[in-house]
Amino acid sequence: MNVLKNIHEEDNTEGYFTVTSVNWKGHKKRLTLQPGRKFLLVPLSACVSQGDQIRLVDGEAWVVCRNGEAQFLQPYLAREMLAVGGFQLEVL
């Protein structure tokens, strides 16, 4: 799953950006980035908000903190198959 799909892939967008606004869309947040007025969809749990500086490199993203950088993309995903009797359910 490429979460950076909203940033034009042909831009090869890498570098530092400032989050100018955050809008909630269901279980995701839509970040508006400057310079260049780019958009980024991230999980709702991503600890990034308006005014934060982020760094994008190779489809991954970090928020710049006082004591370094904290990665918030790509999110960790794990799949598990639950079986109860004859019923099976895949959980993400």
KATACOR-V464267 format. One record per pair of residues at least 6 apart in sequence whose C-alpha atoms are under 7 Angstrom apart, sorted by the first residue. I is the first residue (numbers start at 1). J is the second residue. Records with the same first field share a line. If there is no record, write none. Layout:
I->J / J
This chain:
3->41 / 42
4->40 / 41 / 59
6->39 / 40 / 41
7->38 / 39 / 40
14->56 / 57
15->55 / 56 / 57
16->53 / 54 / 55 / 56
17->33 / 34 / 35 / 53 / 54 / 55
18->33 / 34 / 51 / 52 / 53 / 54
19->31 / 32 / 33 / 34 / 49 / 50 / 51 / 52 / 53
20->32 / 33 / 34 / 50 / 51
21->31 / 32 / 50
22->29 / 30 / 31 / 32 / 49 / 50
23->29 / 30 / 31
24->30
27->43 / 44
28->41 / 42 / 43 / 44
29->41 / 42 / 43 / 44
30->39 / 40 / 41 / 42
31->39 / 40 / 41
32->38 / 39 / 40
33->39
46->72
48->63
52->63
53->63 / 64
54->61 / 62 / 63 / 64
55->61 / 62 / 63
56->62
60->73 / 74
61->71 / 72 / 73
62->69 / 70 / 71 / 72
63->69 / 70 / 71
64->70
77->92
78->92
79->90 / 91 / 92
80->90 / 91 / 92
81->88 / 89 / 90 / 91
82->88 / 89 / 90
83->89
